[in-house]
Amino acid sequence: MNDVVISADKLTKRFGNFTAVDQISFEVAKGEIFGFLGANGAGKTTAMRMLCGLSHPTSGGGSVAGFDINKEQEKIKQNIGYMSQKFSLYEDLKVWENMRLFGGIYGMKEKDINIKTDKILEHLGFTAKKNTLVRDLPLGWKQKLAFSVSVFHTPKIVFLDEPTGGVDPITRRQFWEMIYEAVNDGITVFVTTHYMDEAEYCNRVSIMVDGRIEALDSPKKLKKQTNSQTMDEVFQKFARKATRGDN
């Protein structure tokens, strides 16, 4: 694969006798939207945390943005964006203050932060809300803001952990339009989701079952391979093999 920006080689994570992630291997190309699917307990969030430099692998390895996930975790953090499923902005700060804070955390110059803040506020239609405390925003607005902050520093890769949970279908569609815009800016997107219609928007999809990757291909090819009409059908055919609960 050309321009590989994420690779995992027999990546494994154990907690005592429990193997949350079991020797997974895959690659993601620059500019791809890569869907990382699995039921609760499949191990996808644990795997994502290792790739983001937030958790040490038990064994195996890989690289993200050209940096070793075992040895260069701090450099990985500097070159990626991350949006967790648990809302990750500061609720007691204003909209513009969150942007400024995260721009500073990522080492951007003050002039660049100010220019980027104004640009994003206008693009999102948030200019009139710039002085609103984040806790007072509707959920959909919060999540669009959180995504904008996660790519504020134009990272090489953004990791999105169930970013559209709990929002209405219209807001989810708007959120995916923002993802496409990020890809057009050269950002690679690695996304977990529970919504199988969103899997259709990905270039390729992997499906994790009990800590292992059971399938990996484009949505079109996965549907053909499993004789399915939708990605939900594809997912159900693989997910029913699961033998464990949440982890």
Secondary structure, 3 states (H helix, E strand, C coil): CCCEEEEEEEEEEEECCEEEEEEEEEEEECCCEEEEEECCCCCHHHHHHHHCCCCCCCEEEEEECCEECCCCHHHHHHCEEEECCCCCCCCCCEHHHHHHHHHHHCCCCHHHHHHHHHHHHHHHCCHHHCCCEHHHCCHHHHHHHHHHHHCCCCCCEEEEECCCCCCCHHHHHHHHHHHHHHHHCCCEEEEECCCHHHHCCCCEEEEEECCEEEEEECHHHHHHHHCCCCHHHHHHHHHCCCCCCCC
